[in-house]
Amino acid sequence: MDTFVQQLINGLTIGSIYALIALGYTMVYGILRLINFAHGDIYMVGAYAGFLLATLVFNSEPSIFAFVIVLLGSMAIAAAIGMAIERFAYRPVRKYSRMTTLITAIGMSLFIEYLFVFIFSGTPRSFPQLIQNDNYTIFGSATISASQMLIFAVSILLMITLQYIIFKTKIGKAMRAVSFNINSAKLMGINTDFVIAFTFAIGSALAAAGGVLTAQYNPKIEPLMGIIIGLKAFVAAVLGGIGNIPGAVLGGLLIGAAETLVVGYGNSIGIPSTYRDAVAFAILILVLLIRPAGLLGTNVQEKV
Amino acid sequence: MLTLENVSVSYGAIEALTDISLTVNQGEVVTLIGANGAGKTTTLRTITGLLEPKNGRVVYEGKTISGMATHRLVPMGIAMSPEGRGVFANLSVRENLEMGAYIRNDKKGIADDMERAFTLFPRMKEREQQKAGTLSGGEQQMLAMGRALMSRPRLLLLDEPSLGLAPLVVHSIFEAIDEIRSEGTTILLVEQNANAALQHSDRAYVMETGRIVMEGDSKQLAADPRVKEAYLGE
């Protein structure tokens, strides 16, 4: 029982990170019907932006203040980079087929990865510890670290903020309008290019937050760190129902929990813990066989 | 107020509009009638910048607007209720109306205009918090028109407002058009229901396969034997 609680805590930690990244996939898909394959790399870019801020600007004792500055700074940098990618790579090809944009996204992903290998080399770096990472005992014998608590707290805060933006603000309502019918949105006087850029900015900022948070939990960062986690976050988005925001969060948490449980208990039911990375994809295949639109997805209507 | 000067539009190699010229004067209700595929919707889409003319230009209040981004026309006083209504099904009725007022920031004025929309279409008031996707076709049409009015347009473009609606609902849609007009809004109305369109307009253009084939006073056109035979089913 104790190990179960422990595995669950660990699973929901990584699941929260998947959820933060999955939100960006699902929002961009919702608005452009584009799978932004470069999104996982934005998570990496966020981690590096945080790394640079943390090493260049701060060289002091760990403090929550330093963490907040690094977090917000890296979110802002990633938002700017996300908007730049949209503006210079995706917008010019948007008028062609969706396949063109998709291939552009794959190219953009490889470009970012190897640009970072070129600049920072492929050697992993160690992200400075910005908070005192003490362990706390909860539920008897399960432990939770300060960095894990930080991941939960920040993720929940960001998700509530996102929910507020999407449902209560003018730009959020415009995002929902654009995702439903872009031409009608234009007829309302909505600058749809701006709304799309804003969507990329938000998604990228969330991914960067995921990068900085993960780096507090597991400080090793390297330029290809976004590939597998990006893929799993994408799976999480599809699992929850791509285009559906609560679905992305649910999918992320489910996949995070499932894979740590496999590591913890898989051996006893004949699934080696090395299958950890395969779990997400196995769940995806199973769910899509039963619910092709994902767990919370409604029937996907193809836009004409 | 609005002039199309020798406008031609192509979808790839296919010419959809050939040399269209038309004028809408301040305060008028002008209708564009014709069969399915005659180019009526294409004409409206060209005016609102969703399509770009290959030749010719669109002039609004003395300014060339062809080639301008659609969203920039709304602050200039143009609004459209598009073909198929185009309501945001995932937004509530109220949120749809808020989107219609997207370019405005005067909270008081927006609230007043929302009340005005509810007076014009009382059904909207009852359904205020409902998702637009749950509305009937007629209600969605009313919402699309109410939403277009929320930007306080000087020129309102209506694309097939009566399409697919029951006769009783068609009647109330045209009553609303009369009401909107009486408040001083200029209207360009695209319709397949030539009978009602001619009754509720000042002037009319008849389109066939991408060209304007007839134009004139609505009452005279309604009495024209060719129009009667081809469009009024007499």
Interface residues (C-beta under 8 A of the other chain):
Chain A: K170 K173 A174 R176 A177 S179 F180 N181 N183 S184 A185 K186 L187 M188 G189 I190 N191 T192
Chain B: T48 G49 L50 A69 T70 H71 R72 L73 V74 P75 A79 M80 P82 G86 V87 F88 A89 N90 L91 E95 E98 M99 G100 Y102 I103 R147 A148 S151
